[in-house]
């Protein structure tokens, strides 16, 4: 479970930073970063809920992987 979290976090960390830079260029620079941050926090929160409600190891591993994606944004 830890590997799913770490691998997705490391893989999507650069992508999240790049998305914040791209969305920030169109409007006020801070607004783009805030939008990506809030999206990541929302995704991480929903994945935490899914992990808490997981009934087997496969669902828990999938939820941890989605948490890694959310935390990287």
SULTADA-V488091 format. One record per helix or strand of 3 or more residues. SS is the DSSP state (helix for helix, strand for strand). FROM is the first residue (numbers start at 1). TO is the last residue. If there is no record, write none. Layout:
# SULTADA-V488091
SS:FROM:TO / SS:FROM:TO
This chain:
# SULTADA-V488091
helix:2:26 / helix:29:52 / helix:57:72
